[in-house]
Amino acid sequence: MNVEITPNYSYIFDFENEFIHQDTRVWMVKNWTYVFYYCGIYMAVIFGGQYYMQNRPRFELRGLLAIWNTLLAMFSIMGACRTAPELVHVLRHYGLFHSVCVPSFIEHDRVSGFWTWLFVLSKLPELGDTVFIVLRKQPLIFLHWYHHITVLMYSWFSYTEYTASARWFIVMNYCVHSVMYSYYALRALNFKPPRSIAMLITTLQLTQMVVGCAINIWAHGFLQTAGKNSCNISEMNIKLSIAMYFSYFVLFARFFYKTYLSTNARKGKRPIQVTASSTATSGHQYIDSGSSLTGKSDVQSLLAGGQASSKIKAQ
């Protein structure tokens, strides 16, 4: 480990110390087509599942929801604790350019590198959020499955390139998911956090989108001035990332307005219930009155606000 560009961790686990980033990258590059198979299976399962559940009673699954959300919360908290120190360290000692253009968080830091790899892999089990929505017969919106698919594909693609700016996206996603899934877990366990917490989570998600767009703008500027040899990010990656973050921001902002600022919201009328899950790149979801991920008709993860449709899925 290059101690000059990595933080001084108080403890490093054996599985982190044994991480070899070259091996995982080779596997991801060699099997890049897998991500399309996973997305195809996912689509077949959720839409086939909706058809199957049409004339069947919904499942409650409260106990499983509590376990599911607790596990995802614990994973996200651990991921945030193991990746955030690296970002803070390079910002303090090497500046914004390094944080956006130099992939030392994978190439020189085995701790951050290991949790970066796990972050990409975690986008697969997170697809299970939608299974709960289908089995509980909750409405699905377009952005839920759109978000899951795009985040999975983008994360896989970025890992094969060692996209340097991804350190920002990963840390933000881990942090937001830490709060979000903890909130879901509490709701599933019949605790009742104040509604202001749901509003805070949506605000955090909106902030994540703004920062994501800003990082991409900086990355574009650095790439133009420093060149590809000094800034490890591709033009294609920047275009894909900013398009995703901007689309998420627009939809989240729309949901935020309808849920908290519109006339109906001020009168206490709740929007149609929808739920969604994280995500990515983030954890892109809305929080309000939904129930599929929390087991409570008071929480809602609506992935970026699109129009609710009981046929489409709901970070």
C-alpha positions as CSV (number, residue, x, y, z in Angstrom):
1,M,0.0,0.0,0.0
2,N,1.3,3.4,-0.9
3,V,1.0,5.2,2.4
4,E,1.7,8.6,0.8
5,I,-1.6,8.6,-1.0
6,T,-3.7,6.5,1.3
7,P,-5.1,7.3,4.7
8,N,-3.7,5.8,7.9
9,Y,-6.4,3.2,8.7
10,S,-6.5,2.1,12.3
11,Y,-7.3,-1.4,11.3
12,I,-7.2,-3.3,8.0
13,F,-9.1,-6.6,7.7
14,D,-7.3,-9.6,6.1
15,F,-9.9,-9.8,3.3
16,E,-9.2,-6.1,2.5
17,N,-5.4,-6.5,2.6
18,E,-5.6,-9.5,0.3
19,F,-7.6,-7.6,-2.3
20,I,-6.0,-7.6,-5.8
21,H,-7.7,-5.0,-8.0
22,Q,-6.2,-6.3,-11.2
23,D,-7.9,-9.7,-10.8
24,T,-11.4,-8.2,-10.3
25,R,-10.9,-5.8,-13.2
26,V,-9.9,-8.6,-15.5
27,W,-13.0,-10.5,-14.5
28,M,-15.3,-7.5,-15.0
29,V,-13.9,-6.8,-18.4
30,K,-14.0,-10.4,-19.5
31,N,-17.6,-10.8,-18.4
32,W,-19.0,-7.4,-19.3
33,T,-21.9,-9.0,-21.2
34,Y,-23.2,-10.5,-17.9
35,V,-24.6,-7.2,-16.9
36,F,-27.1,-7.3,-19.8
37,Y,-28.1,-10.8,-18.9
38,Y,-28.7,-9.7,-15.3
39,C,-30.8,-6.8,-16.4
40,G,-32.8,-9.0,-18.8
41,I,-33.5,-11.5,-16.1
42,Y,-34.5,-8.7,-13.7
43,M,-37.0,-7.2,-16.2
44,A,-38.5,-10.7,-16.8
45,V,-38.8,-11.3,-13.1
46,I,-40.4,-8.0,-12.1
47,F,-42.9,-7.8,-15.0
48,G,-43.6,-11.5,-14.9
49,G,-44.0,-11.3,-11.2
50,Q,-46.5,-8.5,-11.5
51,Y,-48.5,-10.6,-13.9
52,Y,-48.4,-13.6,-11.6
53,M,-49.5,-11.5,-8.6
54,Q,-52.4,-9.9,-10.4
55,N,-55.1,-12.2,-9.0
56,R,-53.3,-13.3,-5.9
57,P,-53.3,-11.8,-2.4
58,R,-50.3,-9.6,-1.5
59,F,-47.6,-10.8,0.9
60,E,-46.8,-8.8,4.0
61,L,-43.2,-9.9,4.5
62,R,-42.7,-7.5,7.4
63,G,-40.0,-9.7,9.1
64,L,-38.1,-10.2,5.9
65,L,-38.3,-6.5,5.2
66,A,-36.8,-5.6,8.6
67,I,-33.9,-8.1,8.0
68,W,-33.4,-6.9,4.4
69,N,-33.2,-3.3,5.3
70,T,-31.1,-3.8,8.3
71,L,-28.5,-5.8,6.3
72,L,-28.4,-3.2,3.6
73,A,-28.1,-0.4,6.2
74,M,-25.2,-2.2,7.9
75,F,-23.5,-2.8,4.6
76,S,-23.9,0.8,3.5
77,I,-22.6,2.1,6.9
78,M,-19.5,-0.1,6.7
79,G,-18.9,0.9,3.1
80,A,-19.2,4.6,4.0
81,C,-16.7,4.1,6.9
82,R,-14.2,2.4,4.7
83,T,-14.3,4.6,1.6
84,A,-15.0,8.1,2.9
85,P,-11.6,8.4,4.7
86,E,-9.8,7.9,1.4
87,L,-11.8,10.7,-0.3
88,V,-11.2,13.1,2.6
89,H,-7.5,12.2,2.6
90,V,-6.9,13.0,-1.1
91,L,-8.9,16.2,-0.9
92,R,-6.8,17.4,2.1
93,H,-3.4,16.4,0.7
94,Y,-3.8,16.3,-3.1
95,G,-6.8,18.4,-3.9
96,L,-9.8,18.3,-6.2
97,F,-7.9,17.4,-9.3
98,H,-6.6,14.2,-7.8
99,S,-10.0,13.2,-6.4
100,V,-11.5,13.5,-9.8
101,C,-8.7,12.3,-12.1
102,V,-6.5,9.8,-10.3
103,P,-7.9,6.4,-9.4
104,S,-5.6,5.8,-6.5
105,F,-8.6,4.7,-4.4
106,I,-8.5,1.5,-6.4
107,E,-4.9,1.1,-7.6
108,H,-3.1,2.1,-4.3
109,D,-5.7,1.7,-1.5
110,R,-6.7,-1.9,-0.9
111,V,-9.3,-0.9,1.7
112,S,-11.1,1.6,-0.6
113,G,-10.5,-0.7,-3.6
114,F,-12.2,-3.7,-1.9
115,W,-15.2,-1.7,-0.9
116,T,-15.4,-0.1,-4.4
117,W,-15.6,-3.6,-5.9
118,L,-18.2,-4.6,-3.4
119,F,-20.2,-1.5,-4.2
120,V,-20.4,-2.6,-7.9
121,L,-21.4,-6.1,-6.9
122,S,-24.0,-4.8,-4.4
123,K,-26.1,-3.4,-7.2
124,L,-27.1,-7.0,-8.1
125,P,-28.7,-7.9,-4.7
126,E,-30.2,-4.5,-4.5
127,L,-32.4,-5.5,-7.4
128,G,-34.2,-7.6,-4.7
129,D,-35.8,-4.4,-3.5
130,T,-38.1,-4.6,-6.5
131,V,-39.1,-8.2,-5.6
132,F,-40.6,-6.9,-2.3
133,I,-42.5,-4.3,-4.2
134,V,-43.9,-7.0,-6.6
135,L,-44.8,-9.5,-3.9
136,R,-46.4,-6.8,-1.7
137,K,-48.3,-5.6,-4.8
138,Q,-47.1,-2.0,-4.5
139,P,-47.3,0.4,-7.5
140,L,-44.2,0.5,-9.6
141,I,-42.9,3.6,-11.3
142,F,-40.7,3.8,-14.3
143,L,-37.8,5.3,-12.5
144,H,-37.4,2.5,-10.0
145,W,-36.4,-0.1,-12.5
146,Y,-34.8,2.5,-14.8
147,H,-32.6,3.6,-11.9
148,H,-31.6,0.0,-10.9
149,I,-30.7,-0.9,-14.5
150,T,-28.7,2.2,-15.3
151,V,-26.8,2.2,-12.0
152,L,-25.9,-1.4,-12.4
153,M,-24.7,-0.9,-16.0
154,Y,-22.9,2.3,-15.3
155,S,-21.1,1.0,-12.2
156,W,-19.9,-2.1,-14.1
157,F,-18.7,0.1,-17.0
158,S,-17.0,2.6,-14.7
159,Y,-15.2,-0.2,-12.8
160,T,-13.7,-1.6,-16.0
161,E,-12.3,1.9,-16.8
162,Y,-11.2,2.7,-13.2
163,T,-13.1,5.9,-13.5
164,A,-11.4,8.2,-11.0
165,S,-14.4,10.4,-10.3
166,A,-16.3,7.3,-9.2
167,R,-14.8,7.7,-5.7
168,W,-17.1,10.6,-5.2
169,F,-20.2,8.8,-6.5
170,I,-19.4,5.7,-4.3
171,V,-18.9,7.6,-1.1
172,M,-22.1,9.7,-1.6
173,N,-24.1,6.6,-2.4
174,Y,-22.9,4.7,0.6
175,C,-23.6,7.7,2.9
176,V,-27.1,8.3,1.6
177,H,-28.0,4.6,1.7
178,S,-26.7,4.4,5.3
179,V,-29.4,6.9,6.3
180,M,-32.1,5.7,4.0
181,Y,-31.9,2.0,4.8
182,S,-31.6,2.6,8.5
183,Y,-34.9,4.6,8.2
184,Y,-36.5,1.8,6.3
185,A,-35.4,-0.7,8.9
186,L,-36.9,1.4,11.7
187,R,-40.2,1.7,9.9
188,A,-40.3,-2.0,9.2
189,L,-39.7,-2.6,13.0
190,N,-42.7,-0.4,13.8
191,F,-40.7,2.6,14.9
192,K,-42.0,6.0,13.7
193,P,-39.3,8.5,12.9
194,P,-40.7,12.0,12.3
195,R,-41.7,12.9,8.7
196,S,-39.0,15.5,8.7
197,I,-36.5,12.6,8.4
198,A,-38.1,11.4,5.2
199,M,-37.8,15.0,3.9
200,L,-34.2,15.1,4.9
201,I,-33.4,11.9,3.0
202,T,-35.0,13.2,-0.2
203,T,-33.0,16.4,0.3
204,L,-29.8,14.4,0.7
205,Q,-30.6,12.6,-2.5
206,L,-31.2,15.8,-4.4
207,T,-27.9,17.1,-3.1
208,Q,-26.2,13.9,-4.3
209,M,-27.5,14.6,-7.8
210,V,-26.2,18.2,-7.8
211,V,-22.8,17.2,-6.5
212,G,-22.7,14.4,-9.1
213,C,-23.4,16.8,-11.9
214,A,-20.7,19.2,-10.6
215,I,-18.1,16.5,-10.3
216,N,-18.7,15.6,-14.0
217,I,-18.4,19.2,-15.0
218,W,-15.1,19.5,-13.2
219,A,-14.0,16.2,-14.7
220,H,-14.7,17.5,-18.2
221,G,-12.7,20.6,-17.5
222,F,-9.8,18.7,-16.1
223,L,-9.9,16.3,-19.0
224,Q,-9.7,19.1,-21.5
225,T,-6.8,20.9,-19.8
226,A,-4.7,18.0,-18.5
227,G,-5.5,15.4,-21.2
228,K,-6.3,11.7,-21.0
229,N,-2.9,10.7,-19.7
230,S,-3.4,12.8,-16.6
231,C,-7.1,12.4,-16.0
232,N,-8.4,8.9,-15.9
233,I,-11.9,9.4,-17.1
234,S,-13.4,9.1,-20.6
235,E,-15.7,11.6,-22.4
236,M,-18.2,8.8,-22.9
237,N,-18.3,8.2,-19.1
238,I,-18.8,11.8,-18.4
239,K,-21.7,12.1,-20.8
240,L,-23.4,9.0,-19.4
241,S,-22.9,10.0,-15.8
242,I,-24.1,13.6,-16.2
243,A,-27.2,12.4,-18.2
244,M,-28.1,10.0,-15.4
245,Y,-27.6,12.4,-12.6
246,F,-29.5,15.2,-14.4
247,S,-32.4,12.9,-15.1
248,Y,-32.5,11.8,-11.5
249,F,-32.4,15.3,-10.3
250,V,-35.3,16.5,-12.4
251,L,-37.5,13.6,-11.3
252,F,-36.5,13.9,-7.7
253,A,-37.1,17.7,-7.7
254,R,-40.5,17.1,-9.2
255,F,-41.3,14.5,-6.5
256,F,-40.0,16.8,-3.7
257,Y,-42.3,19.6,-4.9
258,K,-45.4,17.4,-5.2
259,T,-44.7,15.8,-1.8
260,Y,-43.7,18.7,0.4
261,L,-44.4,22.0,-1.3
262,S,-47.5,21.7,-3.5
263,T,-51.0,22.7,-2.3
264,N,-52.0,19.1,-1.7
265,A,-48.9,18.5,0.3
266,R,-49.6,21.5,2.5
267,K,-53.2,20.3,3.0
268,G,-51.9,16.9,4.1
269,K,-52.9,15.0,1.1
270,R,-50.3,12.4,0.2
271,P,-49.3,11.5,-3.4
272,I,-49.9,8.1,-4.8
273,Q,-47.8,5.5,-2.9
274,V,-44.8,4.3,-4.6
275,T,-41.6,2.7,-3.5
276,A,-38.2,2.4,-4.8
277,S,-34.8,1.3,-3.9
278,S,-31.3,2.5,-4.2
279,T,-29.2,2.7,-5.4
280,A,-26.2,4.8,-7.3
281,T,-25.0,5.5,-8.1
282,S,-26.2,6.0,-6.3
283,G,-29.3,5.3,-3.8
284,H,-31.6,7.3,-5.7
285,Q,-35.0,7.0,-4.2
286,Y,-37.8,9.2,-2.9
287,I,-39.0,8.9,0.6
288,D,-42.6,9.5,1.7
289,S,-45.7,7.5,2.0
290,G,-44.9,4.1,0.6
291,S,-44.8,0.8,2.2
292,S,-43.1,-1.8,0.2
293,L,-39.6,-1.3,1.6
294,T,-40.7,-0.3,5.0
295,G,-43.8,-2.3,5.7
296,K,-45.5,1.0,6.7
297,S,-47.8,3.1,4.6
298,D,-45.9,6.1,5.7
299,V,-42.5,5.6,4.0
300,Q,-41.8,5.7,0.5
301,S,-38.9,5.2,-1.7
302,L,-39.8,6.7,-5.0
303,L,-36.9,6.6,-7.4
304,A,-36.9,10.0,-8.8
305,G,-40.4,10.9,-9.1
306,G,-41.7,9.8,-12.4
307,Q,-45.4,9.2,-12.9
308,A,-46.7,6.4,-10.8
309,S,-47.8,3.4,-12.6
310,S,-48.7,0.2,-11.1
311,K,-46.8,-1.5,-13.8
312,I,-43.4,0.1,-13.3
313,K,-41.0,-0.2,-10.4
314,A,-40.6,2.1,-7.6
315,Q,-31.6,5.1,-4.4
